Amino acid sequence: MVKLNKMLVNMTTNEPTDSLLDKAIRIGDAAHSSIELFQCGYQSYPSSMNMISPSLLENIQHQRLRDMEKDLDRIASSYRHKPYRIGTDVAWAKDVTDGVLTKAERFQPDLILHEVAEHPHLLHRLLAPQDWLLLRQAQTPLLLCKERPWPEHVRIVACIDPFHEHDQATQVDQHILDYASELANALGAELHLLHTYAQIPQAAIFDDTVIGDFETLHRRMREEHQLKLQQVVKEYDASFDLGLLHVQEGEFHKVLPQFVHQQSINIVVMGSLARGMIDRLLLGSSVERVLDAIPCDVLVIKPDQISN
């Protein structure tokens, strides 16, 4: 099982949104995690200022870092009565993503919390790539937080596929279950499991005998997916409530938003497997395809985040 001993909170503004820190504090309260508030400074001034002497630019950077340090210490001071450590750190980097990734490599957190911006269109994604770069490059499980706060009783859904045909994807599913369970325990949340599958279209079946019994084939296919999911869950946790398992027909990026709405889900835990360059540009990963379609937070697990 995974542990949530150390969390890194990426602070992108001087004044934090209440929901981002509230989420870190709620996890930390239960998991007794150490929390590090981090902010990255970078060259946000016009390129024309490159004409200024290097020493003056260095002074500007140092002053900016000192101001950021004061802001983070002020924020952290209001939480330091908590029974766990809340630290602060600032750094200067070429951009925010590079700064966060470098900090994560040094700090080795179990979880990064990052408030994600809205990206309703592909063009907006290309013009504001910070969230997408962090998502694609982070070597640590990443909780992408929306502005919506968590209710008192949190509902989580872990998305897995028990029919994976290769070991890497199976390992990701195992890690998804580990993180979802740990998060559910920390928050006292209700944990659901969702598996989606694509139905064979009737038009693709040419055998008349099969077409005549298409409903039976459809039912058997669904039952097979349900039994497989139950088998995986029983092997993972024999006490898991099978009433919280959900098998739904359809494409994942279409089913998940509907499921989140119907079940009032607050956190989705899902994997992100590597795709080819062209597919990623045109379609994006599964996470990228659903992130803007759902109003809740998304915890992303990737193969390279799985420790031995």
Stockholm file with secondary structure:
# STOCKHOLM 1.0

chainA/1-308         MVKLNKMLVNMTTNEPTDSLLDKAIRIGDAAHSSIELFQCGYQSYPSSMNMISPSLLENIQHQRLRDMEKDLDRIASSYRHKPYRIGTDVAWAKDVTDGVLTKAERFQPDLILHEVAEHPHLLHRLLAPQDWLLLRQAQTPLLLCKERPWPEHVRIVACIDPFHEHDQATQVDQHILDYASELANALGAELHLLHTYAQIPQAAIFDDTVIGDFETLHRRMREEHQLKLQQVVKEYDASFDLGLLHVQEGEFHKVLPQFVHQQSINIVVMGSLARGMIDRLLLGSSVERVLDAIPCDVLVIKPDQISN
#=GR chainA/1-308 SS CCCCCEEEEECCSSSCCHHHHHHHHHHHHHHCCEEEEEEEECCCSCGGGGGSCHHHHHHHHHHHHHHHHHHHHHHHHTTTTSSSCEEEEEEECSSHHHHHHHHHHHHCCSEEEEECCCCCSHHHHHHSCHHHHHHHHCSSCEEEECSSCCCSSCEEEEECCTTCCSHHHHHHHHHHHHHHHHHHHHHTCEEEEEEEECCCCGGGCCCHHHHHTHHHHHHHHHHHHHHHHHHHHHHHCTTSCGGGEEEEESCHHHHHHHHHHHHTCSEEEEECCCCCHHHHHHTCCHHHHHHTTCSSEEEEECGGGCCC
#=GC SS_cons         CCCCCEEEEECCSSSCCHHHHHHHHHHHHHHCCEEEEEEEECCCSCGGGGGSCHHHHHHHHHHHHHHHHHHHHHHHHTTTTSSSCEEEEEEECSSHHHHHHHHHHHHCCSEEEEECCCCCSHHHHHHSCHHHHHHHHCSSCEEEECSSCCCSSCEEEEECCTTCCSHHHHHHHHHHHHHHHHHHHHHTCEEEEEEEECCCCGGGCCCHHHHHTHHHHHHHHHHHHHHHHHHHHHHHCTTSCGGGEEEEESCHHHHHHHHHHHHTCSEEEEECCCCCHHHHHHTCCHHHHHHTTCSSEEEEECGGGCCC
//
